[in-house]
Amino acid sequence: MRRFVKAHSTLKSGSRKYHKSFTAHTGFVFSSVG
């Protein structure tokens, strides 16, 4: 169970990092189009 929690927290931080880069990328695309 503890291993699952650790994996979940790792996934959470990883998705946060991905989300940040994803938002930056979409913002760049929108600014390029607009």
Backbone bond lengths (Angstrom), bond angles and torsions (degrees), N, CA, C in turn:
res aa  C-N    CA-C-N  psi(-1)  N-CA   C-N-CA  omega(-1)  CA-C   N-CA-C  phi
1 M - - - 1.456 - - 1.528 110.34 -
2 R 1.313 115.55 -41.51 1.457 119.87 -179.46 1.531 110.74 -64.96
3 R 1.329 115.37 -36.16 1.460 120.51 178.97 1.528 110.07 -63.61
4 F 1.326 115.50 -38.01 1.460 120.89 179.21 1.524 110.50 -63.76
5 V 1.326 115.86 -42.27 1.466 121.08 179.66 1.520 110.21 -63.62
6 K 1.338 115.83 -40.44 1.460 120.26 -179.56 1.531 110.06 -65.71
7 A 1.325 115.88 -42.22 1.460 120.19 179.27 1.526 109.95 -65.25
8 H 1.317 116.15 -37.06 1.462 120.25 -178.95 1.513 110.87 -67.08
9 S 1.324 117.10 -42.14 1.464 120.33 179.84 1.522 110.61 -67.00
10 T 1.328 116.14 -34.81 1.469 120.18 178.12 1.521 109.48 -67.08
11 L 1.308 115.57 -41.81 1.458 120.79 178.95 1.519 110.12 -63.58
12 K 1.333 115.88 -38.64 1.458 121.83 -178.86 1.529 110.65 -63.00
13 S 1.317 116.06 -49.26 1.466 119.85 -179.17 1.523 110.45 -66.75
14 G 1.323 116.31 -36.23 1.461 120.12 178.81 1.518 111.11 -66.18
15 S 1.329 116.55 -40.80 1.455 119.76 -179.87 1.519 110.49 -69.34
16 R 1.333 116.34 -31.15 1.460 119.68 179.20 1.532 109.87 -66.77
17 K 1.326 114.89 -40.65 1.465 120.58 179.01 1.526 109.74 -66.06
18 Y 1.325 115.64 -41.06 1.465 121.04 179.39 1.520 110.28 -66.43
19 H 1.327 115.35 -41.33 1.458 120.28 -178.45 1.524 110.78 -63.63
20 K 1.321 116.05 -38.62 1.466 120.70 -179.75 1.520 110.36 -63.93
21 S 1.325 116.92 -45.34 1.465 120.94 -179.85 1.529 109.75 -69.30
22 F 1.325 115.81 -34.45 1.462 120.58 179.67 1.524 110.45 -66.05
23 T 1.331 116.98 -42.88 1.468 121.20 179.20 1.511 110.21 -65.72
24 A 1.324 117.05 -39.75 1.461 120.69 178.91 1.520 109.91 -64.05
25 H 1.324 116.26 -39.49 1.462 121.14 -178.99 1.527 110.73 -67.37
26 T 1.321 117.14 -45.35 1.464 120.39 -179.58 1.525 110.39 -66.60
27 G 1.331 116.70 -36.64 1.457 120.40 177.44 1.517 110.11 -63.12
28 F 1.316 116.93 -38.66 1.462 122.17 178.64 1.530 110.24 -65.89
29 V 1.318 115.61 -42.55 1.468 120.50 -179.83 1.529 109.94 -64.61
30 F 1.323 116.23 -44.02 1.461 119.63 -178.97 1.520 111.42 -65.61
31 S 1.319 116.79 -38.49 1.466 119.84 179.27 1.536 110.11 -69.03
32 S 1.326 116.05 -31.78 1.462 119.64 178.81 1.528 110.31 -70.71
33 V 1.322 115.57 -42.31 1.464 120.75 -179.36 1.526 109.47 -70.29
34 G 1.335 115.85 -46.79 1.460 120.55 -179.02 1.497 110.22 -75.15
